Amino acid sequence: MKVVRLPGIHHDGNVVLVSGSLGHLLINAGTSWYQALQVERITGQLGDAPLDRILLTSRRFPVSGGAAHVSQAFGDAPVHIHSAGQAALETGDFFTTWANRYDSDMPRTSTHGLSEGDVFPLGEGEVVVVHLPGHTNDGLGFHLPHLSTLVVGALLPRADRPTRWDLPGGSLLDVVKSLKRIRRMKLSSLVPLQGPAIRGTDHVKDVLDRHLRFYEEAVQNDGRPPTSWERPASTAVWLTPRTPWPLEEQESV
């Protein structure tokens, strides 16, 4: 099995192409801003091979905005999202997707529902759906068990950026529960919304522990981040500390 991370551009999240002898699937599609470029990048990896399906980690615009265009470019490849996010994509809801904060329309996108435990066999391995609410109630992770790798979306924006829980569908308590679940998986690689993969079992644990300490302190602070932190930009799905968290050099997937 081959896993290729196509780094996010500007506001876009990482796009991950997973290929095996039984087919090819895409995890996330970026915003609609760079959707034509995404098609070129995916085509460069696939060549003449078909794209079988697109899996989305949530309804948020940085991962879902380009899904309709990418799907159409690859022969209407089916788009899959947690059932709680289907209505938002199919109606072009620009509020709960957060597309309105980017001064963008949300393209109406036909979808198929996903649930915890769904499996997509790819030959040399499989992709397993993990429900990870918190940043939003339809949040998903995609687990590649044979590689001990999990691809997440806005639940973990980057190693040095904690997620927001104050957007539509968010829950701080669910963020804590979902990250504790990820920690129990004892992964060797974690692909966040943006930036390089977090590699190495100890490094993954350290990053998750740092995030969990932050959220558990926020719970004790009546659900508020530290007052010393900057107010996040309207487009940001993460919080930015005044003093950046250290981000160690990491290998890319």
HELIX and SHEET records of a PDB file:
HELIX    1   1 GLN A   35  LEU A   46  1                                  12    
HELIX    2   2 PHE A   61  SER A   64  1                                   4    
HELIX    3   3 ALA A   67  ALA A   73  1                                   7    
HELIX    4   4 SER A   83  THR A   91  1                                   9    
HELIX    5   5 ALA A   99  TYR A  102  5                                   4    
HELIX    6   6 PRO A  145  LEU A  147  5                                   3    
HELIX    7   7 LEU A  172  ARG A  184  1                                  13    
HELIX    8   8 THR A  201  GLN A  220  1                                  20    
SHEET    1   A 6 LYS A   2  LEU A   6  0                                        
SHEET    2   A 6 VAL A  15  GLY A  20 -1                                        
SHEET    3   A 6 GLY A  23  ILE A  27 -1                                        
SHEET    4   A 6 ARG A  53  LEU A  55  1                                        
SHEET    5   A 6 VAL A  79  HIS A  82  1                                        
SHEET    6   A 6 HIS A 112  LEU A 114  1                                        
SHEET    1   B 6 VAL A 119  PRO A 121  0                                        
SHEET    2   B 6 GLU A 126  HIS A 131 -1                                        
SHEET    3   B 6 LEU A 140  LEU A 144 -1                                        
SHEET    4   B 6 THR A 149  VAL A 151 -1                                        
SHEET    5   B 6 SER A 189  VAL A 191  1                                        
SHEET    6   B 6 ILE A 198  ARG A 199 -1                                        
END                                                                             
